[in-house]
Amino acid sequence: MESLAGLDIFVRVGELRSFTAASQQLGISSSAVSKSISRLEQRLGVRLFHRSTRSMTLTAEGNLFLERCRRILCEINAAEVELSQSQRMPQGRLKISVPALGLPFMTVLANFERYYPDIQLEIDCSDRMVDVVEEGFDAVIRIGTHNDSSLMMKKVGQYRQVVVASPEYLHTHGTPQQPEDLEKHRILFYRIPSSGKVMTWPLYRDGQRIELNLNASMVVNTLEPQICFAEHGIGIACIPDISVREHLRTGRLVHILESYNQGCMAFSVLWPSSRYLSPKLRVFIDFMQKHLSPL
């Protein structure tokens, strides 16, 4: 900051060609102005002014340095104005990544865009494990726990995996009454993109996880086909409840083995560690917590 103050003093003297006039504009003594110019010349190793008892003129080096300093100070002033405006009205591009959980997330993001039309969302919608810092994401929403020390995290909601099937499938193949019955049914599995592993189904009895030997009739790595195939009676699927609530409400899918579904998964907003949050990121985190929690 001392260097910037010295540049400001130099520009005032260079434009006014007077220590006295510059000191009056800056509200400091003439001797303070003179000492600041002397320190600047000593640090740069060049003479910036030709001085005499009657006049003061810039050297060739001083003229060149004056133009550079003007541009530097103008850029700093523009940055201050821009930052001040951004504190009042969040704006700019916000690059985010969200899991492929379907319509609920998109509805919340659409509402966010209505509330903050000056923020331009760039959305990566997938379950891959993105590198938040390396890929330049402002924030990501991810499922489960995370221990990356380079990221900050705030829980914004939770969901439950539910076992579902269409009424037509259950009418044709029967309704499983206990988890072991699933071994005789057609199963629609989900392969986790980040690990390549097939997701295990969270079914419990008396607090103990039930190990099943299920036969996959189909494996997908995105949620929409899994929901579609379950809705069309291809098989039974285990799907996040927030993604099929409308299907369950309208009867297109039926929740089965409900008493064996236990436990919830949290989803959180993660962003690069920083002492201060930009206004656009702060309102995004607050909005997600407010509107995703009820889901």
C-alpha positions as CSV (number, residue, x, y, z in Angstrom):
1,M,0.0,0.0,0.0
2,E,3.0,2.4,0.7
3,S,4.2,1.8,-2.9
4,L,0.7,2.7,-4.3
5,A,0.6,5.8,-2.2
6,G,4.1,6.8,-3.6
7,L,2.8,6.3,-7.1
8,D,-0.2,8.5,-6.4
9,I,2.0,11.2,-5.1
10,F,4.3,10.9,-8.1
11,V,1.4,11.2,-10.5
12,R,0.0,14.3,-8.7
13,V,3.5,16.0,-8.8
14,G,4.0,15.0,-12.4
15,E,0.7,16.5,-13.5
16,L,0.9,19.7,-11.4
17,R,4.7,20.2,-11.7
18,S,4.8,21.4,-8.1
19,F,5.4,19.8,-4.7
20,T,3.3,22.6,-3.1
21,A,0.3,22.1,-5.3
22,A,0.5,18.4,-5.0
23,S,0.7,18.6,-1.2
24,Q,-2.4,20.9,-1.1
25,Q,-4.4,18.4,-3.2
26,L,-3.3,15.4,-1.1
27,G,-3.6,17.1,2.3
28,I,0.0,16.5,3.3
29,S,3.1,18.6,3.8
30,S,5.4,19.6,1.0
31,S,8.3,18.0,2.8
32,A,6.4,14.7,2.9
33,V,5.8,14.9,-0.9
34,S,9.5,15.7,-1.5
35,K,10.6,12.8,0.7
36,S,8.2,10.4,-1.1
37,I,9.6,11.4,-4.5
38,S,13.1,11.0,-3.3
39,R,12.4,7.5,-2.0
40,L,10.8,6.5,-5.2
41,E,13.7,7.7,-7.3
42,Q,16.1,5.9,-5.0
43,R,14.2,2.6,-5.3
44,L,13.9,2.9,-9.1
45,G,17.5,4.1,-9.5
46,V,16.6,6.9,-11.9
47,R,15.9,10.6,-11.7
48,L,12.2,11.4,-12.4
49,F,12.3,15.3,-12.3
50,H,14.6,18.1,-13.2
51,R,14.4,20.5,-10.3
52,S,15.4,24.2,-10.1
53,T,14.4,27.1,-7.9
54,R,12.0,28.3,-10.6
55,S,10.6,25.2,-12.3
56,M,10.2,21.4,-12.2
57,T,10.0,19.2,-15.3
58,L,9.8,15.5,-15.9
59,T,12.9,13.6,-17.2
60,A,12.4,11.3,-20.2
61,E,12.2,8.4,-17.7
62,G,9.8,10.4,-15.6
63,N,7.5,10.9,-18.6
64,L,7.5,7.2,-19.4
65,F,6.9,6.3,-15.8
66,L,4.0,8.8,-15.5
67,E,2.1,7.2,-18.3
68,R,2.5,3.7,-16.8
69,C,1.5,4.9,-13.3
70,R,-1.6,6.7,-14.7
71,R,-2.8,3.4,-16.3
72,I,-2.0,1.4,-13.1
73,L,-4.0,3.8,-10.9
74,C,-6.9,3.9,-13.3
75,E,-7.1,0.1,-13.3
76,I,-7.0,0.0,-9.5
77,N,-9.8,2.6,-9.4
78,A,-11.9,0.6,-11.9
79,A,-11.4,-2.5,-9.9
80,E,-12.5,-0.8,-6.7
81,V,-15.6,0.5,-8.4
82,E,-16.4,-2.9,-9.9
83,L,-15.9,-4.6,-6.5
84,S,-18.1,-2.0,-4.8
85,Q,-20.9,-2.5,-7.3
86,S,-20.7,-6.3,-7.0
87,Q,-21.2,-6.1,-3.2
88,R,-24.5,-4.4,-3.9
89,M,-25.7,-6.6,-6.8
90,P,-24.3,-10.1,-7.3
91,Q,-23.4,-10.6,-10.9
92,G,-21.0,-12.4,-13.3
93,R,-20.4,-16.0,-14.4
94,L,-20.8,-18.8,-11.8
95,K,-19.4,-22.1,-12.9
96,I,-21.0,-25.0,-10.9
97,S,-21.3,-28.8,-11.0
98,V,-24.4,-30.6,-9.7
99,P,-25.1,-34.3,-9.4
100,A,-27.5,-35.9,-12.0
101,L,-30.4,-36.2,-9.6
102,G,-33.0,-35.0,-12.1
103,L,-35.6,-32.3,-12.1
104,P,-35.5,-31.1,-8.4
105,F,-32.0,-29.6,-8.8
106,M,-32.9,-28.0,-12.1
107,T,-36.1,-26.4,-10.6
108,V,-34.1,-24.9,-7.8
109,L,-31.4,-23.6,-10.2
110,A,-34.2,-22.1,-12.4
111,N,-35.6,-20.3,-9.4
112,F,-32.1,-19.1,-8.5
113,E,-31.7,-17.6,-12.0
114,R,-35.0,-15.8,-11.6
115,Y,-33.9,-14.2,-8.3
116,Y,-30.4,-13.3,-9.6
117,P,-30.7,-12.6,-13.4
118,D,-27.3,-10.9,-13.5
119,I,-25.5,-14.1,-12.5
120,Q,-24.8,-16.3,-15.5
121,L,-24.8,-20.0,-14.5
122,E,-22.5,-22.4,-16.3
123,I,-23.7,-25.9,-15.2
124,D,-22.0,-29.2,-15.3
125,C,-24.6,-31.8,-14.6
126,S,-23.0,-35.2,-13.9
127,D,-21.8,-37.6,-11.2
128,R,-18.2,-37.5,-12.2
129,M,-15.6,-36.4,-9.6
130,V,-14.6,-33.0,-10.9
131,D,-11.4,-31.2,-9.8
132,V,-13.0,-28.1,-8.4
133,V,-9.8,-26.0,-8.3
134,E,-8.1,-27.3,-11.5
135,E,-11.2,-27.1,-13.6
136,G,-12.1,-23.6,-12.4
137,F,-15.4,-24.4,-10.7
138,D,-16.8,-21.7,-8.3
139,A,-18.8,-24.4,-6.4
140,V,-20.0,-28.0,-6.7
141,I,-22.9,-29.8,-5.0
142,R,-21.8,-33.4,-4.1
143,I,-23.2,-36.3,-2.2
144,G,-21.6,-37.9,0.9
145,T,-18.7,-36.8,3.1
146,H,-15.6,-35.1,1.8
147,N,-12.1,-34.6,3.3
148,D,-10.4,-32.3,0.8
149,S,-8.5,-29.7,2.8
150,S,-8.5,-27.4,-0.3
151,L,-12.3,-27.1,-0.2
152,M,-14.8,-25.5,2.2
153,M,-18.1,-27.4,2.7
154,K,-21.6,-26.6,3.8
155,K,-24.4,-29.2,4.1
156,V,-27.5,-28.1,2.2
157,G,-29.8,-31.1,2.3
158,Q,-30.3,-34.8,2.3
159,Y,-32.1,-37.6,0.5
160,R,-32.9,-41.3,0.8
161,Q,-32.5,-44.2,-1.7
162,V,-35.9,-45.8,-2.3
163,V,-36.7,-49.1,-4.0
164,V,-39.3,-48.6,-6.7
165,A,-41.1,-50.4,-9.5
166,S,-44.0,-49.7,-11.8
167,P,-47.5,-51.0,-11.0
168,E,-47.4,-53.0,-14.3
169,Y,-44.2,-54.8,-13.3
170,L,-45.5,-55.7,-9.8
171,H,-48.7,-57.0,-11.3
172,T,-46.8,-59.2,-13.7
173,H,-44.0,-60.4,-11.5
174,G,-45.3,-59.9,-7.9
175,T,-44.4,-57.5,-5.1
176,P,-41.3,-58.4,-3.1
177,Q,-42.2,-58.7,0.6
178,Q,-38.7,-58.8,2.0
179,P,-35.3,-57.9,0.5
180,E,-34.3,-61.6,-0.2
181,D,-37.2,-61.7,-2.7
182,L,-35.4,-59.3,-4.9
183,E,-33.0,-62.1,-5.9
184,K,-35.8,-63.5,-8.1
185,H,-36.5,-60.2,-9.9
186,R,-35.2,-58.1,-12.7
187,I,-32.9,-55.4,-11.3
188,L,-31.9,-52.1,-12.8
189,F,-28.5,-51.1,-11.4
190,Y,-26.7,-47.8,-11.4
191,R,-23.0,-47.7,-12.0
192,I,-21.2,-44.8,-10.2
193,P,-19.3,-42.8,-12.8
194,S,-16.5,-41.6,-10.4
195,S,-15.6,-45.2,-9.2
196,G,-17.0,-47.5,-11.9
197,K,-18.6,-49.6,-9.2
198,V,-22.2,-50.7,-9.2
199,M,-24.1,-49.0,-6.4
200,T,-25.2,-51.3,-3.6
201,W,-28.7,-51.0,-2.2
202,P,-29.0,-49.6,1.3
203,L,-31.4,-52.2,2.8
204,Y,-31.3,-53.0,6.5
205,R,-32.9,-55.4,9.0
206,D,-32.6,-54.7,12.7
207,G,-29.9,-52.1,12.0
208,Q,-27.7,-54.5,10.0
209,R,-27.1,-54.2,6.3
210,I,-28.6,-57.0,4.2
211,E,-26.2,-58.6,1.7
212,L,-28.0,-59.7,-1.4
213,N,-27.0,-61.5,-4.6
214,L,-28.9,-59.6,-7.1
215,N,-28.9,-60.3,-10.9
216,A,-28.6,-57.2,-13.1
217,S,-31.0,-57.1,-16.0
218,M,-29.6,-53.7,-16.9
219,V,-26.8,-51.3,-15.7
220,V,-26.8,-47.6,-16.5
221,N,-24.5,-44.7,-15.4
222,T,-27.1,-41.9,-15.5
223,L,-30.3,-41.5,-13.6
224,E,-32.8,-40.6,-16.3
225,P,-32.7,-44.0,-18.1
226,Q,-32.9,-45.9,-14.8
227,I,-36.1,-44.0,-13.9
228,C,-37.5,-44.4,-17.5
229,F,-36.9,-48.1,-17.6
230,A,-38.4,-48.6,-14.1
231,E,-41.4,-46.6,-15.2
232,H,-41.9,-48.8,-18.3
233,G,-41.9,-52.0,-16.3
234,I,-38.4,-53.3,-17.2
235,G,-37.4,-54.0,-13.6
236,I,-36.9,-52.8,-10.1
237,A,-34.6,-49.8,-9.3
238,C,-33.1,-48.1,-6.2
239,I,-33.3,-44.3,-6.8
240,P,-32.9,-41.1,-4.8
241,D,-36.4,-40.2,-3.4
242,I,-36.0,-36.5,-4.5
243,S,-35.8,-37.7,-8.1
244,V,-39.0,-39.8,-8.2
245,R,-41.4,-37.9,-5.8
246,E,-43.7,-36.9,-8.7
247,H,-43.6,-40.4,-10.1
248,L,-44.6,-41.8,-6.6
249,R,-47.3,-39.1,-6.1
250,T,-49.0,-39.9,-9.5
251,G,-48.6,-43.7,-9.1
252,R,-46.3,-44.2,-12.1
253,L,-43.9,-45.8,-9.6
254,V,-44.6,-47.6,-6.4
255,H,-42.3,-47.6,-3.3
256,I,-41.7,-51.1,-2.1
257,L,-39.8,-52.6,0.9
258,E,-40.2,-49.3,2.6
259,S,-39.6,-50.6,6.1
260,Y,-36.1,-51.8,5.0
261,N,-35.0,-48.4,3.7
262,Q,-32.9,-46.8,6.4
263,G,-30.5,-43.9,6.6
264,C,-30.0,-40.7,4.6
265,M,-27.3,-39.3,2.4
266,A,-26.3,-35.7,2.7
267,F,-25.5,-33.4,-0.1
268,S,-23.3,-30.3,0.4
269,V,-22.0,-27.3,-1.5
270,L,-18.2,-27.3,-1.8
271,W,-16.0,-24.4,-2.9
272,P,-12.3,-23.5,-3.0
273,S,-11.0,-22.5,0.4
274,S,-10.9,-18.7,0.7
275,R,-11.1,-16.2,3.5
276,Y,-13.8,-14.2,1.7
277,L,-16.7,-15.3,-0.5
278,S,-17.6,-13.3,-3.6
279,P,-21.2,-12.0,-3.5
280,K,-22.4,-14.3,-6.3
281,L,-21.0,-17.4,-4.5
282,R,-22.4,-16.3,-1.1
283,V,-25.9,-15.9,-2.4
284,F,-25.6,-19.2,-4.3
285,I,-24.7,-21.1,-1.1
286,D,-27.4,-19.4,0.9
287,F,-30.0,-20.1,-1.8
288,M,-29.1,-23.7,-2.1
289,Q,-29.3,-24.3,1.7
290,K,-32.7,-22.6,1.9
291,H,-34.3,-24.3,-1.1
292,L,-32.6,-27.7,-1.2
293,S,-33.1,-28.5,2.5
294,P,-37.0,-28.9,2.2
295,L,-36.4,-31.5,-0.5
